[in-house]
Amino acid sequence: MHTELSIEFFPPQTPEGAARLKAERAKLAELNPVFFSVTYGAGGSTQARTFATVKEIAAEGYEAAPHLSCIGSSKAGMRDILAYFKAEGIQRIVALRGDLPSGMADPGELRYANELVEFIRAETGDWFHLEVAAYPEWHPQARSPRDDLQNFA
């Protein structure tokens, strides 16, 4: 059996955190992950830091995959982000629904990860290698484990 590994980072908030992350990433790279992913805060709250961290990882020669959550976003905003990633040579995305930020009532134009995946494919074809996620149990908003599995598939 062949196991593939990815490693997820939170984007650092300070220059000191960025330096620590770089040192840890060098150690973790010895595990030969397929890619390093970088989280994207609720409603894109860490967007700039996520993008900067992804660019740094890619510049070091590693496969970098930004998380991209769609909840609370517009198609126009997503289109701009995809164009930015494409221009930067990023070819892998972790496509997620994400969590609606506290107090935000509008889920946006793309409400679920499958809608984000369909949008990315419609906009960019096969340019991006897309990763998706699932709950290890079943999604708390699913009616049943079977419904959740069918939706994930």
N, C-alpha and C positions, 0 to 999 in steps of 0.2 A: 504494500500500500504506500502511495506517495502522498505526503502531507504538504500542503502549501500553507505558508504563514504570511500574514500581513500584520503590521504593527501600527497602532493608532496613537496619535498624539493630540493633545490639546494645544492650540497656539499659545505661545508664551506671551505674558503681559508686560514683561520688563526686559531690558537688555541683558540683565543677569540671568533671567530665565531662558532667554534665547541661547546664551552661551552654555548653560547647563544642558539644554535640550540637544544642542549640537554635539556635545561630548557624549551624552547618553546614546544618541543616534549612532555615533561611530561604533560604540560597543555593541549595540543591538544589530547593527549591519552584519556582524559576524555570524548571525543566525540565518543569513541569506533570505530575508523576506522577499516575497514577490513584489510587494510595494509597501510604502509607508503612507498611511492616510492621516488627514488632519481634520479635526472636527469643525463644525460650523454651528455656532450658537443659535439658540431659538430666534427665529425671525432674521437670521443673518447677523446677529449681534457681534460676532467675531469675524465678520467677513474680511476686513482689511488684514487682520493678523493671520487668518487662515491663508489668504492668498500669498502673503509675504513668506510664510513658513513653507508653503508648497513650492514657491519659486526657489527658496534656499535649498530645499531637499533635491529638487531637480538639478540645480546648479552643481550639487555635490555628486551628481551622476546616478542618483537613485530614482527608481520609479516612484512618482508622487501622485497621490490621489486625493484631491480635496473632497470633503463631504459637501454635498449640495442638497439642502432641504428646501422644499417648495412651499410649505405652508406659509400663508401670509404674503406670498410673492405674486408678482404680475408676470405674464408671459413676456412682456417687453423687458422687464428686469432680468429674467432668466436668459433671454436671447442675448443681452449685453454680457452677462457672465460667461455664457458659452463662447461667445466671440472672443472674450478676453482669454479664456483658457486655451482656445484654439491658437490664438496669436502667440501665446507663451509656449506652445508646443506640448501642453498637457494633454494626454490622451486617455487618461483613466479618471473616472468619477465614481464616488460612492453616492448613488442617488437615493434620497430618503424623503419621507414625508416631513419629518421633523415635528417639533412640538410648537403649538401656537403660544407665542409669548404671553405671559400673564397680563390680563387686561385687554388683550387684543381680541376683537370680536369677529373680524373679517378673515376667513380662511384663505382668501386670495383666489386667483384663477385656477391654480393647480392645487387640488385638495389632498391628493393621495400620490404615493410614490409611483404607482403604475401610470398615472397621468403625466408625471414628470418624465418617466422613461419614454413614454410615447412622444412627448413633446421634444425631448432631446433627439430621438431618432428622426422625427419629422423635420427638425431644423438642421441636423448635422449628419444624417445618414449613419454610417458605421465609423465615423471619425473617432468616437469615444468608446473605450472598453468600459462597460457599465457594471458596477458592483451594486448589489442590493442587500438588504438585511431583513431578517425575520426574528421574531421573538423566539427564544428557546422553548417556551411553553406554547401559549397561543395568545394572540393579540387581545388585550382587554376589551376592545370594542367589537371583536368578532362574536358572532352568535354561538359558534361551536368550534372545536378544534378542526373538524372537517371543513367547515366554511373557511376558516383561516388558511388551511393548507391549499384549498382550491383557489383562493384569492392570491396567495403567494405564487402559486404555479402560473 
